[in-house]
């Protein structure tokens, strides 16, 4: 699961966005934003081999794009996290009158940070233990998924282009990091084995020596001297 793009908007006005790769999906999302109802709700749209997920609350839309179909848990956890952080920073009323990209300089960094976390193995292991998210899991299971073409008018079909090279580089980096961690773990496991074997060898030598020398006081050995 990789979340590759996310934004916050009011209607078609994008207030902040971030992407870890390149492509024309900002263009696709602008078309999609014009079709998203203004009332509170959530929805997932299929577009080629990608999924667009969004949550609208009090006219503010939080949207992300992921590259794995039929996986909603992490994207909606990410959107919930992003929504709570955005609301705590800017409130619910101020963004309604903000101009385009008013919060991009500041909040795009927050989106980047949370995106990197939710794309990590740690998020997949711990996400269900986060209180604010755990209560959303059952709701996410019931999210309706539609093909994005159903909300686009005839002639609005836009080819979705994503730079797969950048995404592959990100995946390679994560694989390399995991490999380093595995090599480090195997190294320390081997060192622990060596230490245990060394201690066992010293203990056996000590037992053999005390046996040959007549006990812990080594009186036989001292007498030979």
RAHU-V95402 format. One record per backbone hydrogen bond with DSSP energy under -0.5 kcal/mol. NH is the residue of the N-H (numbers start at 1). CO is the residue of the C=O. E is the energy in kcal/mol with one decimal. If there is no record, write none. Layout:
NH_CO_E / NH_CO_E
This chain:
4_2_-0.6 / 4_65_-2.2 / 5_65_-1.2 / 6_18_-2.0 / 7_63_-2.6 / 8_16_-2.7 / 9_61_-2.5 / 10_13_-2.4 / 11_59_-0.6 / 13_10_-2.0 / 14_12_-0.8 / 15_8_-2.9 / 16_8_-1.5 / 18_6_-2.4 / 20_4_-1.4 / 21_4_-0.6 / 24_161_-2.0 / 25_161_-0.5 / 27_24_-1.1 / 28_24_-1.4 / 29_25_-2.8 / 30_26_-1.7 / 31_27_-1.4 / 32_28_-2.3 / 33_29_-3.1 / 34_30_-1.1 / 35_32_-1.7 / 36_32_-0.9 / 36_33_-0.6 / 41_56_-1.9 / 43_54_-1.7 / 44_144_-1.8 / 45_52_-3.1 / 46_146_-2.6 / 47_50_-2.8 / 50_47_-2.2 / 51_66_-2.5 / 52_45_-2.9 / 53_51_-0.5 / 53_64_-2.7 / 54_43_-2.4 / 55_62_-2.4 / 56_41_-3.1 / 57_60_-2.5 / 59_38_-0.5 / 60_57_-1.6 / 61_9_-3.2 / 61_59_-0.5 / 62_55_-2.8 / 63_7_-2.3 / 63_61_-0.5 / 64_53_-2.5 / 65_5_-2.6 / 66_51_-2.7 / 67_2_-1.7 / 71_68_-0.8 / 72_70_-0.5 / 76_72_-2.4 / 77_73_-1.7 / 78_74_-2.7 / 79_75_-2.4 / 80_76_-2.2 / 81_77_-2.3 / 82_78_-2.8 / 83_79_-2.6 / 84_80_-2.2 / 85_81_-2.2 / 86_82_-2.5 / 87_83_-2.5 / 88_84_-2.1 / 89_85_-1.5 / 90_86_-2.6 / 91_87_-2.2 / 96_93_-1.2 / 97_93_-0.5 / 97_94_-1.4 / 98_95_-1.1 / 101_14_-3.1 / 102_99_-1.7 / 103_15_-1.4 / 104_101_-0.9 / 107_103_-3.2 / 108_104_-1.7 / 109_106_-0.6 / 110_106_-0.8 / 111_107_-2.5 / 112_108_-2.3 / 113_109_-2.4 / 114_110_-2.6 / 115_111_-2.6 / 116_112_-2.4 / 117_113_-1.7 / 118_114_-2.8 / 119_115_-1.3 / 120_117_-1.7 / 123_117_-0.7 / 124_120_-1.2 / 125_121_-1.7 / 126_122_-2.1 / 127_123_-2.4 / 129_126_-1.9 / 130_127_-1.3 / 131_129_-0.6 / 133_130_-0.9 / 134_130_-2.8 / 135_131_-1.2 / 136_133_-2.2 / 137_133_-0.7 / 137_134_-0.9 / 140_136_-2.3 / 141_137_-1.6 / 142_138_-0.7 / 142_139_-1.0 / 143_140_-1.8 / 146_44_-2.5 / 148_46_-2.8 / 150_147_-2.0 / 151_148_-1.4 / 152_148_-0.8 / 156_153_-2.3 / 161_159_-0.7 / 163_22_-3.5 / 164_162_-1.2 / 167_163_-1.3 / 168_164_-2.8 / 169_165_-2.4 / 170_166_-2.1 / 171_167_-2.4 / 172_168_-2.7 / 173_169_-2.3 / 174_170_-2.3 / 175_171_-2.4 / 176_172_-2.8 / 177_173_-2.5 / 178_174_-2.3 / 179_175_-2.5 / 180_176_-2.5 / 181_177_-2.2 / 182_178_-2.4 / 183_179_-2.9 / 184_180_-2.5 / 185_181_-2.4 / 186_182_-2.6 / 187_183_-2.3 / 188_184_-2.3 / 189_185_-2.0 / 190_186_-2.2 / 191_187_-2.5 / 192_188_-2.3 / 193_189_-1.8 / 194_190_-2.3 / 195_191_-2.5 / 196_192_-2.6 / 197_193_-2.7 / 198_194_-2.7 / 199_195_-2.8 / 200_196_-2.5 / 201_197_-2.5 / 202_198_-2.5 / 203_199_-2.4 / 204_200_-2.5 / 205_201_-2.5 / 206_202_-2.3 / 207_203_-2.5 / 208_204_-2.7 / 209_205_-2.5 / 210_206_-2.5 / 211_207_-2.0 / 212_208_-2.3 / 213_209_-2.1 / 214_211_-0.9 / 215_210_-3.5 / 218_215_-1.5 / 220_213_-2.1 / 221_213_-0.6 / 222_218_-2.3 / 223_219_-2.1 / 224_220_-1.8 / 225_221_-1.3
